[in-house]
Each structure stands twice: as C-alpha cells, then as structure tokens.
Amino acid sequence: MHEFIPGQRWISDTESELGLGSVIKLEGRTVTLRFEASDATRVYASANAPLTRIRFDSGDQVEDQQGEALHITSVSEQQGLLIYSVRQQDGNTRQLPESELSHYLRFNKPRDRLLTGQLDANHWFELRYHSLHHQAQLAESANYGLQGARIDLIPHQLYIAHEVAGRHAPRVLLADEVGLGKTIEACLILHQQLISGRANRALILVPSPLLHQWLVELLRRFNLHFSIFDEERCTAIIESGQASNPFHAEQLVLCSLDLFSQNPQRFSQALEGEWDLLIIDEAHHLAWSEDDPSPEYLLVEALALNTPGILLLTATPEQLGRAGHFARLRLLDPDRFHSLEAFLAEEQAYRPAAEAIDRLMQRTPLSEDAQAQILDQFGEEECAKLLAMISDVGSDETQRESARSALIELLLDRHGTGRVMFRNNRAGISGFPEREFHGYPLPNPECYDAEQIDPQQSAPPDAWLAPERIHAAAGLKEWWRTDPRVSWLCRFLRENPEPKLLLICAHAQTAIELQEALRSLEGIGAALFHEGMSIIERDRAAAWFADPNQGSRILLCSEIGSEGRNFQFAHHLVLFDLPLNPDLLEQRIGRLDRIGQQQTVRVHVPYLSPGPQERLVRWYHEGLDAFHHTVPGAHTIFSQLAPALQQVLEEDEAEAELEPLLAATAELRQQTAQRLQQGRDHLLELAGCRQPLADQIVRQIRSLDSSSRLYEYCERLFGCFGAEVEPLGNGFVLRPAEQVSNNRLPGLPDDGLTLTFDRADALAHEDRQFLTWEHPMLREAMQQVISQESGNSSAIALRHPEMKPGQLLIEALFQIECIAPAELQVGRFLPPQLIRVLVNPQGERLDQQLTIDQIAQQGEPLPPQSTAPVLRRFRKEILELISAAEKSAEKELRPKVKQALDNMMEHFTGEIQRMIALRKHNPSIRRVEIELLQQQGLTLHQQIQGARLRMDALRLIVTL
C-alpha cells in the first residue's frame, strides 16, 4: 500500500495524459490528487490507487513551474517529501521541493529500455501502434460517444444527442411526445459527456418506481454503472468511513427526490456533491406557481443553480400548459426566463416566423405582409437577400431552393427556445407500427362473486381489476384452475403455435402463478420476468424468450418488472389485466410499439364480463381509443374524468352511467386533440430534428458499424492478452486463458463475457454485450496498452529484396501531446495524432515504402542472444538513428500545430460571431455562453501552441 503525504507528486497509471499530479487531501480511505496541467481532480481508494510515485535521480533534466530547465545533482527526503538539489542554466545551485516541479513534465523511457535490451515481443509493438492509431481516429470523430449504445439508430434521437452533447454544460429541456425516447436521448447526451471528459460526476433524480428502469437502461444499453442511493446506502457509506459525505463516494448516482424531501441533511450533502450534470425525469410533476412553488420544485431549483449542466425530461408543452412549461424553462435559465408575462408575449412574437417556415416548407410564396414581419423582427441583411432570391422568379430553381433552405435554418436559429428545448411528435416521425385490438369477453366465474369473499377481507377500490389477488389472499390458491382468462390463454397458445407472446399483468405473484398454471395445464415452459428477480435472472429470461429456435414462446411480466425492457421482436401482446391509469396502459403497449417494430402490434385483452373489467375495456376502447393509438393528453382526460370512471367501475348499479361517460370521454379526447394541435409550436418541432444532419449522423454510425477495423483490432488485442474466443451464433464468448494470470484483459471476468459486434444481434439478445470502440472493456484495454511499457521497445529482423543485409533501421512512434482540461476537447483540433517514422543510416524516411503490416509479414523474430551484441556494438549508431527520427518527426509537428491553430481560430471566430448575431434576436442564448467560448478559444490557443512530441515506442530493425 502506498504512503501518501500532501505535496508528493504522482502520475496516473491509467490516465497518463493528466500530467503530473499533487496529493492535496487524505480523507478516510481515500486520497485526492490535483492535476493542474489538465485542470482535473481525482479521488482514489488509498489501498489500490493506480498511481506511480515520481522520483528523479541525479543527472536527470527537469523543469520548475516557471519553465526553467534544471539539472538534478542530488536527491534527499524530508518527512516523506523529496528535495532536489538542482543546477540552473547560469551555473548556480538551489533546492527544488518536488511540489515545485512543472505540472507538464513527460514520462516515457522507450530509448532507455531499447538500449538496455528490455525488449517486448513484436506483436505487442504492433498492438501498441494500432491502439494509438485507432485512438487518434476516434478522437477526431464528431460522433464519438454516440456509437456504443445498444439502441436502434433513430435519427431524431441521435440528432438531439449530437446537438446537445457537443455543448459545454448543456442546460436543455427534452419534451418529445411519449414513445419517442426521451430517456434514450438523455442517456446518449450523458454517455457522450462522460466519454468525452466534459463531465465526470452526474446525479439523476427519478420517481421511486422508475429507479430500477433507469438503472437497467443505463447499464444494459450504455454500460454506465450507476449506484442507487437511498437512506440505507447513505448511512452505510458514512458508518464505513468511506466518506463523510456519502455523495462523494460515487461519481454516478441515481436516486429519488423523496430521499431529499424526507431528509434535509441528505439534500444539503447532495448540494455539496460538485456535480457536472443533473438529470431530472418526469420534471412536469414539479408543481410551480409564481406565488407558491412546491417544496420539490424548490429542491430541484437549488440543485440546478449549483450544477453547470442540467437535462429536464418532461411532458410536451401542450400537456404542461404555458405556465408549467415556463416553470421548467425557469429552472434552466432563471435570468432569461424571469417573467411568465414576458415569456408569453415573446412566444406570440415568434408566430410570424413559424407561419413563414410552414409556408417555406410547403414551397408556398410568402405574402408581402409575411416578408415585412420577418424583416421587422429579424431585420438582417442576410434575411433580405434570401427573401429577394426566393421571390425572384427569374432565378435558377436550384438557387431558390438553396435560399429557401438557408432562410429556414436562419429562422430556426433565432427561435426563442430553439436552443434550450427539443420537442418531436409522433406525427413527424416515421417508423411506428400499426396497432390491432382484439377483445375476448369471458364469463365471470362464480368463485369471483363478491359474496363468496370473507367480508373481513379489505381491498382497495380498484382491486376487482385483478380479482385473483383478492381470492388468493382469501385462500383460493389455485385460482387459475377456474379463471377463464387462463383457459383462454392455454387455448390461444395451442391455436397459435408460432408467434412469441408477451403477457403483462399488474402483480408479480400473478405472473409466478401463471407460470405454474401453464406448466401444469399445458406442459409449457414460460419465461418469467418480475421485480423480485435479479438483473442477471431477468437477462437470462429475456434471452430465453428472444431465442428464435430454442426459446420460450411466452414471457410473463409483472407491471414493474417489465419497465425498461423492450421486446420488439415480438408483436403479440396479452394484457391479462388492465391498469387504471392510461399512462401505464401506453407504457405496456410501448414494450412492443416502438420505432423500428417491423410488424403490426396485436393487443389481446381477455376480460371478465359483465363487471368492472368489461367496463374499463370499453372506456379505453370506445372512449379513449387507447388500444389503437397513443392519446396525447390522456393523463389530463383521465384526471378530469377519474371520479366518474371510478364510480362506474366500483358500483354495478352505476353501469347506466357508462354510455354517457363513453360519449363524454370521446368528446373530450377530440377537444383535447384539437386544442393540442392548435397549440403546437411548428418552429420548435422543426428545430427538434434537422433531418439532413440527422440522416448524415445515422449514415456515419452505420458505416462505423459495418467496418472490419474493430474486428481486426480485437483479434490482435485478444491474441496479445491470451483471451480465448468461442463462436456463438452471430456473437462469441470471450474467456481468459487458463495459463494467463498476470496479463489479463481488463474487465474480463473468470467466467468470460458473451459479446457481439452486430447491433441487430445485440438488440435481439440482451445477454450479449455490444462490443464497439466505446465499450468500457475495449477502452480500458486500449488505455492499458498505451499507458504501460509493453510494446514500447522491440527488435525484429527483416528480409527485404530492396534492402542490403546488415543495415540498422529505427522505427519510432511519436504522439502529439497537448495537455489541456478535458472539457476543452482539444482533440477536436489537435487530436493525439500518431507520427510513425522509419529511418535508415542515411537519415532517409522509409515509412511510406514499408508499412507496419508489411514488416509484420516479412519480419522474423530476432533471438535475444543476437540482439544484445548488436545493442552494445552499435549503441552510437542507434542513438544517431533515434536522433534523426526525432528531428524528422519535429518537422511534421509544426505544420500540424499551425493547422490546428488555424482550424481552432476559424471555428471559434465563426461560432462567437454567430452567437453574438443570434443573441440580438434570441435572448435564450446566454451571455455567459459567449464569454465562455471566448475564454475557451484563448485557453486552447495557449495549450495548442505548447503541444509537444512524446516518443512512445521504438523498434530496432536489422536487415538480413
């Protein structure tokens, strides 16, 4: 175990790019290091921190924090801290405490290892090259962070994630209609923010019933390991001494707002959590009015003020009402959205722009009044030019079309909430399936007669929607022998042997007993899925159901157990009972009715008749039309009619009120749909997904999916780490080799992993992990290859017809290294590029003639007994070759740095000018955003100018 003392200097074994770190704090079992060069702070467990203590020796060259080069003459230690005696360039000597060492010092010793004969096998050198090469390519990709999720490539979701995740500290409202994937969008943004280094700490607040759904979604789709925090977990962390503030113990935390409302101390601790990103699900439940905001709203408001980035997932503005919509925007930017009255007036001002875009989209000429309104509101030279070009009938049609598109983009940019809010609706998104409803009225059995039940048995008012639970509690254990819904299910399975069936019921115990019923009555093995099962057990059940050959024909799900899982390969849904809340009904159907479903979704509802089940079926079918379509505003309709509906369901004598209720529901549904349609913000919907860019992102990710580069790299990687690959259908099982113990593939468990490179295969088989460049195991393995010594020193013999035997060549790998804070994403302009140099004794570059793959094919291992004499005898010549390689690489560095500076200046100048122009007409662009861009540009200029070459690896080549 390391002994840490404040002031000591260490480097990270896993994140060498952070630079030289300083110990700043010891607390309990953790140590905190500050990396000034990259403006980063890391907290490690003291017992197993992946850190290496930095100690220089006499003769080494170092720099102090003023950049002065110093020569170390001796080293001493005082109270655990190193003191260096150094000679300055003027010849004077002085003492240099290790705390005053430059934060930007580099550490790499391939030259020393080569000259002392510490050589690695050539396959490690080759793996190192390919790891550096692919890492550099990924750093340049605008879509890095979007490819690795186990999701269908839905254009509007990827567009929103691409648009938002690229921002520093994004503060946005995600308000897509139900079923369009707000959770996916938020997780994509979160994933890209984490993987790019823009965010390190995230807090997600969701309603208690959705905690597990989010946990599953984050883990299974995005490989993000969140920790659910409740009072028990917080207490355990504090009592274990892990941290005095439990929220400092984990980087990624998932919890319910109830934890804070029930315990003010926990809320105070969360406020001190130093979060980079805050995500709030179901934000429309935070009640607010100008005079009386709810306690929950005030809690979130305090967190939002303390956190740089915030994502709010909420219902559509039409469902919220304008005041509710304003309340959410106020959380994002209280300075910008300070007055409800001003907000409503501003919304009215944007209507001419929305109407103009509608006409432009339909290629209908703009009236003179419309043109005048646009010029009056946006009064820019560019607007006037574009309008003139569109109106000029003598212009080329291609030019007019281009002008029309440019004007649409310009108006969208100036939209009031277009940058802080994204909203798409089903009408504008293709890919949804049709729905069919099949109802099956069944006789109500005598055993479910209310008179048969012990009057002492109390039950909630809606209990008769799941009568089997009342009777099971009353002692009727095998209720399924007399329940006609079970008989119907058995008959349906016999008559329809082919399709997969997903059955959802309200209670886990009902699902468990239905599994027993199918086994006893029909000999059918049914997969089971409920909240009492572990994630691994659910995975296995889902995999069994998904298997097209040997899988189960039916999956029995409880209400809560089905959350967070989608089974789009099935298209038959059996609703064994019905929830009272229409949102829950839509959530059930949504397990199959998703974008990308290839078949018509058939909804089967067996129900007991007469009785409350039949009345509820009719209300959903004839009143709401909820089986055939998603119903916008369904929750609002339900809230208004809930008392009348409850009465009709509970009281048999109230059945006469059913027909008027159905008519009232249908009328209210039509009125609500009409009101929502009239209130739609077309401008906002167009900004929610700019289709050409969205389609381009999808094409780029599909191209990456289909590329063979990942497969070829993994072959090398698995081979070097001694991992065994066993094919399995479209996937494979990866296991550590038995004889390999000291060089394991990071993240590979003893029992192995089931993986697939194929997105469709990953979506169909949840027990297979989706292996992409963004998978944690692969990223860790690449980082381990690059950060450790393996492969940075090697030697090989080469037979080549055009090369004279007995020559020495040096192959050198250099990385352009630019240490900067991660959130600046310097890699956009100067990625960690790889420069490969191959030089002969004449100083000539040969890397174009001889690729690394050609050397691998034509090379031969150089025996150790032959290598040592060569290294001793030709040490001077080898040093000259290394020096020639360094000078040649330096010549490549300066043009790359200049190009990076030019690209950076062009990007920031253009973006700052654009933001200043937009702010004149779109106050939702915050002044702080412009100031931040200016500061980022200045900082990046300084950091890029300081970029240096780091020698990463050397290989000696002896020609035969």
C-alpha positions, 0 to 999 in steps of 0.5 A: 500500500502506498504512503501518501503525504500532501505535496508528493507528486504522482502520475496516473497509471491509467490516465497518463495524459493528466500530467503530473499530479499533487496529493492535496487531501487524505480523507478516510480511505481515500486520497485526492490528487490535483492535476493542474496541467489538465485542470482535473481532480481525482479521488482514489481508494488509498489501498489500490490507487493506480498511481506511480510515485515520481522520483528523479535521480541525479543527472536527470533534466527537469523543469520548475513551474516557471519553465526553467530547465534544471539539472538534478545533482542530488536527491534527499527526503524530508518527512516523506517529501523529496528535495532536489538539489538542482543546477540552473542554466547560469551555473548556480545551485538551489533546492527544488521541493518536488511540489515545485516541479512543472505540472507538464513534465513527460514520462516515457523511457522507450530509448532507455529500455531499447538500449538496455535490451528490455525488449517486448515481443513484436506483436505487442509493438504492433498492438501498441501502434494500432491502439494509438492509431485507432485512438487518434481516429476516434478522437477526431470523430464528431460522433464519438460517444454516440456509437456504443449504445445498444439502441436502434439508430433513430435519427431524431434521437441521435440528432438531439444527442449530437446537438446537445452533447457537443455543448459545454454544460448543456442546460436543455429541456427534452419534451418529445411526445411519449414513445419517442425516447426521451430517456434514450436521448438523455442517456446518449447526451450523458454517455457522450459527456462522460466519454468525452471528459466534459463531465465526470460526476452526474446525479439523476433524480427519478420517481421511486418506481422508475429507479430500477428502469433507469438503472437497467437502461443505463447499464444494459444499453450504455454500460454506465454503472450507476449506484442507487442511493437511498437512506440505507446506502447513505448511512452505510457509506458514512458508518464505513468511513468511506466518506463523510459525505456519502455523495462523494463516494460515487461519481454516478448516482441515481436516486429519488427526490423523496430521499431529499424531501424526507431528509434535509441533511441528505439534500444539503450533502447532495448540494455539496456533491460538485456535480457536472450534470443533473438529470431530472425525469418526469420534471412536469410533476414539479408543481410551480406557481409564481406565488407558491412553488412546491417544496420539490420544485424548490429542491430541484431549483437549488440543485440546478443553480449549483450544477453547470449542466442540467437535462429536464425530461418532461411532458410536451408543452401542450400537456404542461400548459404555458405556465408549467412549461415556463416553470421548467424553462425557469429552472434552466435559465432563471435570468432569461426566463424571469417573467411568465408575462414576458415569456408569453408575449415573446412566444406570440412574437415568434408566430410570424416566423413559424407561419413563414417556415410552414409556408417555406416548407410547403414551397408556398410564396410568402405574402408581402405582409409575411416578408415585412414581419420577418424583416421587422423582427429579424431585420438582417441583411442576410434575411433580405437577400434570401427573401429577394432570391426566393421571390425572384422568379427569374432565378435558377430553381436550384438557387431558390431552393438553396435560399429557401433552405438557408432562410429556414435554418436562419429562422430556426436559429433565432427561435426563442427556445430553439436552443434550450428545448427539443420537442418531436411528435409522433406525427413527424416521425416515421417508423411506428407500427400499426396497432390491432385490438382484439377483445375476448369477453369471458364469463365471470366465474362464480368463485369471483362473486363478491359474496363468496369473499370473507367480508373481513377481507379489505381491498382497495377500490380498484382491486376487482381489476385483478380479482385473483389477488383478492381470492388468493389472499382469501385462500383460493390458491389455485385460482387459475384452475377456474379463471377463464382468462387462463383457459383462454390463454392455454387455448390461444397458445395451442391455436397459435403455435408460432408467434412469441407472446408477451403477457403483462399483468399488474402483480408479480405473484400473478405472473409466478402463478401463471407460470405454474398454471401453464406448466401444469395445464399445458406442459409449457415452459414460460419465461418469467420476468418480475421485480423480485428477480435479479438483473442477471435472472431477468437477462437470462429470461429475456434471452430465453424468450428472444431465442428464435429456435430454442426459446420460450414462446411466452414471457410473463411480466409483472407491471414493474418488472417489465419497465425498461425492457423492450421486446420488439421482436415480438408483436403479440401482446396479452394484457391479462389485466388492465391498469387504471391509469392510461399512462401505464396502459401506453407504457405496456403497449410501448414494450412492443410499439416502438420505432423500428417494430417491423410488424403490426402490434396485436393487443389481446385483452381477455376480460371478465364480463359483465363487471368492472373489467368489461367496463374499463375495456370499453372506456379505453376502447370506445372512449379513449381509443387507447388500444389503437393509438397513443392519446396525447393528453390522456393523463389530463382526460383521465384526471378530469374524468377519474371520479366518474370512471371510478364510480362506474367501475366500483358500483354495478348499479352505476353501469347506466352511467357508462354510455354517457361517460363513453360519449363524454370521454370521446368528446373530450379526447377530440377537444383535447386533440384539437386544442393540442394541435392548435397549440403546437409550436411548428418552429420548435418541432422543426428545430427538434430534428434537422433531418439532413444532419440527422440522416448524415449522423445515422449514415456515419454510425452505420458505416462505423458499424459495418467496418472490419477495423474493430474486428481486426483490432480485437483479434490482435488485442485478444491474441496479445492478452491470451483471451480465448474466443468461442463462436456463438451464433452471430456473437462469441464468448470471450474467456481468459486463458487458463495459463494467463494470470498476470496479463489479463484483459481488463474487465474480463471476468473468470467466467468470460463475457458473451459479446457481439459486434452486430447491433441487430444481434445485440438488440435481439439478445440482451445477454450479449454485450455490444462490443464497439470502440466505446465499450468500457472493456475495449477502452480500458484495454486500449488505455492499458496498452498505451499507458504501460511499457509493453510494446514500447521497445522491440527488435525484429529482423527483416528480409527485404529484396530492396534492402542490403543485409546488415543495415540498422533501421529505427522505427519510432512512434511519436504522439502529439501531446497537448495537455489541456482540461478535458472539457476543452476537447482539444482533440477536436483540433489537435487530436493525439495524432500518431507520427510513425517514422522509419529511418535508415543510416542515411537519415532517409524516411522509409515509412511510406515504402514499408508499412507496419503490416508489411514488416509484420509479414516479412519480419522474423523474430530476432533471438535475444542472444543476437540482439544484445551484441548488436545493442552494445556494438552499435549503441552510437549508431542507434542513438544517431538513428533515434536522433534523426527520427526525432528531428524528422518527426519535429518537422511534421509537428509544426505544420500540424500545430499551425493547422490546428491553430488555424482550424481552432481560430476559424471555428471559434471566430465563426461560432462567437460571431454567430452567437453574438448575431443570434443573441440580438434576436434570441435572448435564450442564448446566454451571455455567459455562453459567449464569454465562455467560448471566448475564454475557451478559444484563448485557453486552447490557443495557449495549450495548442501552441505548447503541444509537444512530441512524446516518443512512445515506442521504438523498434530496432530493425536489422536487415538480413 
